[in-house]
Amino acid sequence: MGAVSGGAGQAGEPSAEGKLGYTDPEGYSVERRVEFGPDRPAPPGQPFRIRDVRDVEDGSVFVQKRLGRLDPRRRVGAEASLETEIRVLLRLVRTFGGAGYPRELARVAGHDFDGVEPFLLLEASPCPPAEDVVGKLLTEEQDAFRRAIFRTVRYLESAGVVHGDLTPSSVRWQREQRRLQVVDFGHAALAGEPRSSLGTALWAAPGPLRGPGPADPHDDVWSAAQVAYHVTTGRPIRQGRVPVGVETQGLLLDLFQGVFEADAVRRPGAAELLRRLGEPDPYLAGHAQYDPLAEGRRGYEAAMERKRQRMPLPGQPPPAYRAGAEDRPPPVLPPRPPEPPGRPGEPPRTGRFRLFGKDRMG
């Protein structure tokens, strides 16, 4: 499946209509009649072409991130990044489901990785990059930003995901609604797996800067603290080191105690930082931790529910059987023929008597 853009796509060109086919998060094939917007610049370091896509029928707006024309060496890395983002975003959907999906996380609407021009389709984010508000937030906004970013890291941790590239560009903030959202999962990995790649070095924890190793949620805590400090105070940070002037920040010094330890295992987790902020742990508030058996368990429960629906309630006739093979009634077997009678005074000829006769049984 793929998109037919009708010629639109270059920056500055007018929008054009076409068909967009993709696979949704549930695995179903979808085709929409859409209007493609012009390409806009991708974030620094990203080799993608990005444009808005609007559904002509219902007006829904999405963001399409697709591979452009790249030389073979760059294309390999771009494909790996796109595949990683698709895999991780689908993991988040499976973890949190539809109704419980945190609004702080980018949400996949569909993907087509096997087409001529592989792409990822995302629900449009209402939040501009946090780099637009560095040093501009009021005191209450600063507190809301810190709560939101560590709550988001806790969501990722509970899903077994390490973002790996939290920066003022991938962290977004909407001032009026005080809403935070994290996007750009191209450097993400599952916790404990080898890191897929190094994100933006300036914001990375010491472990990723040293080289390959397992993805650790505490590395996201480091990067989130760097972003929170920079955005709320406007002060610069230092690569792989404690930010400039943090020792003079009073309450922030207490909040960030231990966060900038070089050894990841010595850093507090996101839940501890939320506790210091007086914020409830969203995991304990009912958001499920990642369960590797959840998908199979949901399938089992759905099968049992179908079975219950086919069973009549007391006093009700059985429902009509549908045409599906799995719903047909069991075959009716012919009655078993009666056993031949034995001679007078002898037991019926069954079992070994029937097979061998009395004389052979001794």
SEGU-736708 format. One record per atom (N, C-alpha, C, CB): x, y, z. Coordinates in steps of 0.02 Angstrom, whole numbers, plus 50000, padded with zeros to 5 digits. Glycine has a CB too. Layout:
! residues N
XYZ ...
***
This chain:
! residues 362
500424994150000 500005000050000 500445006250000 499525000050061 500165011849978 500565017849977 500145023749960 501135017149927 500465029549954 500105035749942 500175037749869 500355041249987 499655040649841 499665043749775 499545051049786 499145040549725 500055055049780 500005061949800 499755066549746 500665064349824 499695064349685 499465068749633 499945074349617 498815071649651 500585073349634 501085078349616 501275083049672 500855082249560 500895083249726 501065087749781 501625084849821 500455089049825 501965089049859 502475086549903 503065091149913 502725080149879 503225095349865 503785099849873 503585106049912 504075101749804 504055108749950 503915114649990 503685120349946 504535116750030 503145123749967 502895129349930 502365127549879 503455132749896 502275121149863 501775119049814 501085119049846 501935112249785 500555120249808 499885119949837 499695112749854 499375122849789 499195112149897 498965105549917 498625102049858 498495105949976 498625095449859 498305091449807 497985085449839 498815089349752 497445082849808 497095077149834 497365070649804 496355077749819 497275065249841 497485058749818 497255053449867 498245058449809 497425047349856 497255041749900 497865039949942 497015035749859 497725038250004 498255036250050 498065029450080 498375041550106 498465024450066 498335017750093 498865015850144 498305012450037 498665012750198 499135010950251 498835005550295 499325017150293 499235003150343 499014998350393 498925001950459 499524992450400 498345001150490 498225004650553 498525000650611 497465005750564 498525003450673 498844999950729 498544993150745 498815004250790 497924991950724 497604985450737 497774980350683 496864986250742 498144982450631 498334977850579 497864977750519 498394971050606 497374982250517 496904982350462 497144987150406 496204984450487 496974985450345 497144989750288 496624995350283 497164985650222 496865001450274 496435007350272 496615011350210 496515011650336 496115014150178 496235018750122 495815024950133 496065015350054 496125030750127 495785037150137 495865041450075 496055040750199 495375045550065 495425050950016 495665057050053 494745052249978 496255059450037 496575064650078 496825070350035 497145061650119 496975075650070 497295081450039 497995082050068 496885088050053 498495081750025 499195082050047 499435089250049 499645077849999 499735091150106 500035097750112 500735097750084 500025100050184 501045103550078 501735103950054 502225101350106 501915111150035 502805099150082 503325096950128 503565102850171 503915093850090 503745101350232 504035106350275 504685103650304 503555108450333 505135107950327 505785105550350 505715100650409 506225111450371 506115095450406 506145090650462 506585093450517 506405083750438 506505091050579 506955093150633 507675091750615 506775089450698 508145095550643 508855094650627 509075087450636 509285099250670 509445084850586 509715078150590 509255072650567 509925076750658 508625074350550 508155069150529 508105069050452 507455070450559 508195063250421 508215062750348 507535061550317 508695057250328 507005064250347 506325062750324 506025068750288 505885060650382 505505067250249 505085072350221 504435072250260 504955071150144 504215078150283 503645078550328 503125083150297 503855081050398 502495081050301 501945085250276 501305083450313 501855084350200 500835088250313 500185087050342 499745083450291 499855093650364 499305079350317 498825075650275 498145076450306 499025067950269 497655078950267 496985080150293 496485075550258 496775087550284 496085072050298 495565067750270 495015072150239 495265063050325 494855070950176 494375075150141 493675074350170 494375073550067 493505068350195 492835067050217 492695069550288 492695059650215 493125067950336 492975069850405 493415075550432 493045063950449 493895077850392 494305083550412 494875081850460 493875088550444 494965075450476 495515073550521 496185075450491 495495065950536 496645077750534 497305079850511 497835075250541 497435087250532 498285073050499 498835068650519 499495071650495 498735061450490 500025068850520 500695070650497 501015064550466 501135073450556 501245065250404 501565059750369 502315060850368 501285059150297 502665055950395 503405056050396 503645050550349 503685055050470 503975052550295 504155047650244 504865048650221 503675048150184 505135043350191 505815043650166 505815047350099 506115036550158 506285051750090 506365055150027 506875051749983 506555062450038 507125055349935 507655052749892 508325053449927 507665056349822 508595047849948 509215047849986 509725043449951 509105045550058 510355045049960 510875040549934 510855034149975 511575043949937 511105028649948 511035022049981 511285021950053 511405016849941 511845025350067 512115025050135 511645028450184 512815028350137 511375034250167 510925037750212 510245034150216 510825044950189 510055030950162 509395027650162 509375021850211 509225025150092 509925018150218 509945012550264 509805015050336 510635008950261 510145020350355 510045023050422 509345025850431 510555028350437 509085029150379 508415032050383 507885026650389 508275036450322 507965021250351 507485015650355 507495012550425 507635010350302 508095011750453 508145008850521 507805013350572 508875007750540 507885019950565 507575024550612 506815024450605 507825031650599 506565024250543 505845024050532 505545017450559 505685024850457 505885011950546 505645005550570 505625005350647 506084999850543 506145008150678 506165008450751 505575012450778 506825011550775 505435018150748 504895022350772 504215018850765 504875029050734 504115015450709 503485011750700 503415006350753 503455008650629 503955002450763 503924996950810 503784999350881 504584993050809 504115004750902 504025007250970 503335010250980 504565012450987 503085013950931 502425016950938 501875011650940 502295021950881 501965006250902 501485000750905 501524997350973 501614995650849 502124996951001 502204994151069 501804998351120 502954993951090 501825004951113 501465009251159 500705008351151 501655016551147 500475007551090 499755006351079 499544999751112 499585006151004 499944994551104 499774988051134 499794988451210 500264982651109 500234992651237 500294993151309 499704996851340 500944996551327 499545002651312 499055007051344 498355006351314 499275014151340 498295003451255 497645002851224 497405009451196 497155000051273 496765009751180 496485015751150 496275020951201 495895013951108 495805019151245 495545023951293 496065026151344 494945021051329 496535021851362 497025023451413 497685026251386 497165017451453 497705027651322 498345029951292 498505037051318 498315029951214 499105038051346 499275044651373 499335049851318 499935044351413 499035055651329 499075060951279 499775064051275 498565066351294 500195062351324 500885064951323 501325061551272 501195064251392 501095056151241 501515052351195 501245052951124 501535044851215 501695053751076 501485053651005 501105047250991 502105054350958 500615047750946 500175041950934 500175040350859 499465043450959 500305033950844 500315031750775 499605030850750 500725025150768 499485033050688 498845031950655 498895026450603 498595038450623 499495025450575 499585020250525 500295020250500 499095021150468 500445015450457 501125014950429 501105010750366 501605011950481 501605011650325 501725007450266 502475007150256 501345010250202 502775001950282 503505001350278 503734997650216 503774998050340 503294994050184 503484989850127 503334993050060 503144983250131 503074999150059 502905002349996 503515005349962 502405007750009 503395008449904 503935011549867 504245017249907 503675014249799 503825020949943 504065026349985 503805025150056 503825033449959 504185021450097 503955019750165 503775026050205 504485015750202 503255025450246 503055031250285 502725029150351 502585035650246 502695033950396 502355033450460 501835038950463 502855033850520 501235037150483 500685042050489 500535043050563 500055039750450 500565049250586 500475050950656 499875055550665 501105054150685 499545054950722 499045059950740 499395066550750 498645057750803 499115071950724 499435078450728 499505080750801 499035083650688 500085083550816 500215086050884 500005093450888 500955085150902 499635095250941 499445102250950 499975106450984 498815102650989 500545103351000 501045106751041 501655108650999 501265102151099 501875114951003 502495117050970 503105114651010 502515124550961 503695114650979 504295112351015 504425116551077 504905112650970 504675113251130 504815116851192 505385121851183 504995111851247 505785121051131 506335125751120 506065132751106 506775123451062 505425133251088 505125139851075 504985143751139 504485139151035 504975140351196 504795143751259 505355143551310 504165140651288 505965142251288 506535141851335 506605148551372 507195140151298 506585148151439 506675154051480 506075158751482 507255157851457 505495156651454 504915161051449 504345158851495 504665161351379 504395153151527 503835150551566 503795154051634 503905143051576 503175155451655 503065158251721 503155152751773 502355161351726 503155154751836 503315150051890 502845143951890 503295153551957 502195145151885 501725139551886 501805135251824 501005142151890 501965138251768 502085134351707 502705130051713 502145139051647 503215132751745 503825128951755 503685122651796 504365133251791 503295123351849 503135117551890 502725112451850 502745119651953 502245114951810 501835110451769 502255106851717 501275114351734 502745110351689 503185107251639 503585101651670 503655112551608 503875102851729 504285097651761 503865091551779 504625100451825 503265092651805 502825087051821 502665083051759 502185089651854 502515086551705 502305083251643 502865079151612 502045088351593 503475081851612 504015078151578 504215071951616 504625082751569 504205072151683 504395066151720 503805061251722 504605068051792 503195063651718 502625059051711 502675055351645 501965062951716 502885058851592 502945055651527 503495050351527 503085060851473 504055051951559 504595046951565 504355040851604 505215050051598 503935042051654 503655036451692 503205032151648 503265038951753 502805035251605 502395031451558 502845026951514 501975036151514 503375029851488 503825026051445 504145020351483 504375030651415 504355021751544 504665016551585 504185010751598 504915019551651 503555012451613 503055007151627 502905003051565 502415010251654 503025005851505 502925002151443 503544998451421 502695006751389 504094999151458 504714995851439 505064999151381 504584988751422 504975005751373 505255009451316 505735014751342 504685012751274 506295015551308 506775020951320 506785025251258 507495018151337 506615031651266 506565036151208 507245037251175 506275042851229 507745038851215 508425039351190 508615045851157 508535034051142 508135050651150 508305056951118 507835062551142 508265056351041 507775063351207 507365068751235 507755075251230 507155067251308 507485079951192 507795086451181 507245091751180 508205086551114 507425098251181 506905103351175 506545103251108 507205110251185 506785099351060 506445098550996 505955092750998 506945097550940 506145087151028 505695081351031 505195081751089 506105074951038 505325086151137 504845087651190 504465093951170 505195088451260 503795093451170 503385099051148 502945101551205 502945096951088 502775108051201 502405111051256 501895116051229 502885114551305 501265115151250 500725119651231 500555123851292 500105115751205 500695130351289 500655134551349 499945135451374 500965141251335 499465136651328 498785138051349 498485132151387 498345139851288 498585126151361 498315120151393 498795117051443 498135115051340 499405119751445 499935116751487 499995109351472 499795117951562 500065107951410 500085100951387 500775099451357 499535099551335 501055093851378 501705091651352 501595085351309 502205090151410 502005084851257 501995078851215 502695077351191 501505079651156 502865070851191 503515068551167 503425065251099 503845063651219 503845067151051 503805064450983 504495061850963 503555069950933 504545059650900 505185057550870 505515051850908 505665063450867 505265045750895 505505039750929 506005035850886 504925035250948 506335039150840 506795035650795 507425032850828 506995040250741 507595035250888 508175032750924 507975028450984 508625038550948 507335026750988 507095023051046 507305015751044 506335023551050 507235012551101 507375005351107 506965002651165 508145003951118 506884996151167 506554993051224 507054992351281 506244986251205 506834993351341 507274993051399 507644986451402 506884994251463 508294986751410 508704980751413 508984978551347 508314975251442 508684980651292 508954979051226 509534983651209 508404979551173 509964981751162 510494986351140 510194992751113 510934982951087 510494998351131 510265004751105 510305004851029 510685010551135 509775007350997 509765007350924 510275012150895 509065009150898 510335018050925 510825023050902 510855028550953 510625025950832 511365032750947 511445038450993 511005044150969 512185040650998 510615046951015 510225052850999 510665059050996 509665053751050 510375064851010 510745071151009 511235071151067 510265077251014 511875071651051 512405070651102 512355075651159 513085071251069 512165081851145 512155086951197 511695085051255 511935093651168 511155081451241 510665079951291 510715072751317 509975081051264 511185068951291 511245061851308 511595060851375 511615058051253 511425055451408 511745053651471 512445050851457 511315048351510 512875050451509 513555047951498 513595041051468 513935048051562 513135036551488 513155029651462 513115029351387 512605025651492 512595032051356 512565032051282 513145035651249 511925035351260 513415040751282 513985044251252 514615039851250 514135050651292 514655035151298 515255030751299 515235025551245 515315027451367 514645023851220 514615018851167 514035014051175 515265015051164 514055008451139 513495003651141 513385000851211 513624997951092 512754998951221 512574996051286 511824995151288 512815000451344 511564992251342 510844991151348 510474997751361 510684986151403 509884998351333 509465004251345 509225004251417 508865004451295 509305009951450 509135010551521 508655016351531 509785011451565 508075015351563 507605020851575 507915026651614 507005018351611 508425025251654 508745030651692 509115035551647 509225027751744 509285033451586 509575038151539 509065043251515 509875034351479 508435041151509 507905045951493 507805050851551 507245042251478 507895048551613 507835053051670 508355058551666 507905049051737 508965056751649 509505061751641 509305066951588 510175058351620 509115064551529 508955069151474 508345073451491 508825065151409 507835070451522 507245074251541 507415079751591 506705069751570 507865078251638 508075083351686 508455088951652 508505080151741 508885087251603 509245092351566 508745096951529 509725089151516 508255093851496 507765097851459 507355102151507 507295093151418 507125099251562 506735103051610 507125108951638 506495098551667 507755107751653 508175113251681 508265118751629 508855110551703 508435116851568 508565121751516 507945125751498 508845118351454 507375122351490 506765125751469 506505130351523 506225120651450 506515128151586 506215132151639 506665137751665 506025127751697 507325136951659 507775142151684 508095146251628 508315139151727 508125143451568 508455146851514 509205146351516 508265154051514 509475142751564 510195142051570 510465136551525 510385140651644 511095137151504 511375132051459 511535125551497 512015134651426 511615120251460 511815113851489 512485111851459 511275108351475 512785106751489 513435104351465 513385096951449 513995105651518 513675094951393 513625088051370 513915083251421 513975087251303 513505078551445 513735073351490 513935075851559 514305069951460 513735081951577 513925084751642 513335088151675 514515089751634 513415089951738 512895093551775 512785100351743 513095094251851 512165102551735 512035109051703 512355114851740 511295110351697 512475120151705 512785126151734 512315129351785 512965131351678 512575130451846 512195134151897 511665130251934 511885139851866 511615123651924 511085120051958 511175120152033 511065112851933 511795120952057 511925120952129 511655127152163 512675120352143 511435132152125 511175138352154 510415138752148 511495144352119 510095133452126 509385133952109 508905131752165 509245129752050 509145130752225 508705129552282 508285123352274 508255135452292 507635124252261 507175118652255 507375113752200 506475121152243 507645116352145 507865111952091 508435107552114 508065116052030 508855110152158 509415106152183 509155100052220 509875110352229 508625100952260 508315095252295 507985090452246 507805097752347 507645093252197 507305089052148 507785084752109 506895093252100 508345087652089 508815084252045 509355080452083 509145089151999 509275079552148 509785075952187 509885068952159 509575075652261 510485067352140 510655060752113 510505059752040 510315055652152 510135064352009 509925063451939 510515063351892 509435068851919 511025067351907 511585068051860 512185063751881 511795075351856 512055058251915 512585053451928 512815050251862 512335047951978 513465049151856 513725046151794 513485038951786 514485046451793 513405035351841 513185028451839 512425028251840 513475024351899 512115025351789 511395025451782 511045022151841 511185022051719 511315016851870 510975013151923 510935017351987 511335006651938 511325022651993 511315026752052 510825032652045 512015029352066 510525033451987 510045038851978 509355036752002 510015040851903 508955041452027 508265039852045 507855038651982 507955045452087 507325034851989 506875033851933 506365039451927 506525027251940 505975039151874 505465044351863 504945044451919 505125043251796 504785038651946 504285038352000 504525042152062 504125031152019 505175041752077 505455045352134 505425052852122 506165043052148 505575055052062 505545062252047 504835064752051 505835063651976 504355060752029 503655062752037 503475063252111 503185057752002 503735058752152 503605059052224 503885065552253 503905053052260 504475067452232 504775073652256 504365079752236 505485074352231 504025079252179 503605084752154 502895084452183 503575084552078 502755079352223 502085078552250 501575076352198 501865085052279 501815072952146 501395070652090 501265063152098 501725072252021 500645060852090 500505053652096 500835049752039 499755052352097 501005043652054 501305039152004 500745036751957 501665033152038 500775038251893 500245036151847 500185028551842 500345039051778 500735025051853 500705017751852 500255015151907 501405014651857 500345017851968 499935015752024 499215018352018 500235018152089 499125023451974 498455026251965 498035022351915 498505033451943 498315016751890 497905012451848 498165011251779 497235015351844 498695014551758 498975013251692 499415006951695 499385019351666 499265002151654 499584995651660 500304995751637 499204990451619 500724992051673 501404991051651 501394986251592 501844988351709 501914986451551 501924982151492 501884974851511 502564983351451 501434971351479 501314964251492 501434960451427 500594962951519 501974956451421 502124953051358 501584947951339 502784949551363 501154945851386 500634941151371 499954944551359 500564936151427 499954951151359 499314954751355 498944953251290 499414962151363 499314953151235 498984952151171 498664945151168 499484953051114 499024940051188 498744933351189 498164932751238 499274928351206 498224936251295 497684935951345 497054939151318 497904939451410 497134944851281 496544947951252 496214943451200 496724954651220 496624939851161 496344935151112 495964929551145 496894932351069 496234927051200 495884921751237 495224924251265 496334919051294 495234930251295 494614932951323 494094934151269 494754939351360 494314936451209 493834937551154 493534930951131 494184941051095 493954925651127 493694919051107 493194916451158 494274914051098 493334917351223 492874915051274 492224918951272 493204915651344 492264925451257 491664929451252 491224927151195 491834936851244 491534925451137 491154922851081 490814916251100 491614921851019 491174912251137 490894905851159 490294906951206 491424901551193 490364911751252 489814913151298 489194915651261 490024918151351 489304919651209 488744922351171 488364916851134 488984927551123 488704911451117 488374906051081 487994901351128 488884902151041 488124901851193 487794897551242 487144900751264 488254896151303 486564897251257 485914900251276 485854900851352 485334896051249 485474906051372 485314906851442 484784901751461 485084914051457 484704900151525 484184895351546 483494897551522 484184894651622 483134892851492 482464894251468 482434897251399 482124898651516 483014898551367 483024901551300 483244896351249 483484907751298 482964896751187 483194892051136 483904893751114 482724892251075 484274888851089 484964890251066 484944894951007 485334883751048 485444899451000 485474904050944 485594900250879 486004909350954 485374903350823 485504900250758 486244900150745 485134904050702 486484894650718 487194894050704 487364897950641 487404886650696 487914901450644 488144905050585 488504900350538 488604910850605 488664903150479 488944898850427 489684897350437 488844902050360 490004900950483 490724899850492 490864892850517 491004904950540 491424890050495 491584883150514 491664882450589 492214880850479 491944887650621 492074887050693 491434887350734 492544892550715 490874889650703 490244890250738 489744884750722 489944896950724 489924880050679 489454874750661 489374869850720 489694870950598 488774866850726 488674862050780 489084855750768 487934860250788 489234852050820 489614845850811 489214840850771 489814842850879 489544836750732 489174831850690 488794826850734 489664828150644 488214824750708 487804819850743 488024812850722 487034820850729 488274808950768 488524802250753 487954797250754 489074800250803 487984792050711 487454786950712 487474783150778 487544782050652 486894780350798 486884776650863 487324770450859 486164774650881 487614768750915 488064763050918 487634756550916 488504763250982 487824751650874 487414745450871 487444741850937 487674740850814 486894738250953 486874734651018 487364728851018 486164732151033 487594727151076 488044721451083 487664714951071 488374721551154 487984710051038 487634703651027 487524700051093 488034699150979 486944696851100 486814693351165 487244687151171 486064691451170 487384685251232 487764679051244 487304673051250 488194679751309 487604667251258 487204661251269 486884661351338 487644654951260 486344657451346 486014657251412 486514655451467 485424652251413 486514659551519 486964658251575 487654661251567 487034650951586 487794664351509 488444667451497 488374675051497 488754664951429 488904678451515 488874685851512 488844688051439 489474689051548 488624694151426 488614696751358 489314696451328 488354704051356 489344695451262 489984694751228 490274701651212 489904690451162 490614704351259 490944710851250 491674710051266 490634716351295 492064714951249 492774714851265 493124708951234 492874714751339 493534705551276 493924699951249 493494693951232 494454697851300 492904693051267 492454687551248 492244688351175 491834687451294 492094694551158 491844695851090 492394694651039 491584702851084 493004696451056 493544695851007 493804688751000 494114700351028 493864685251055 494204678751053 493744672751066 494754678751102 493154673851096 492724668351114 492884665551181 492764662951062 492414661851209 492504659251278 493074654251282 491864656051303 493094649751230 493604644551233 494304647451234 493524639851174 494404652751196 495084655651192 495264659651255 495134660151129 494764661551293 494904665151354 495094660651411 494314669351374 495024654151400 495214649351452 494724649251508 495904650851479 
***
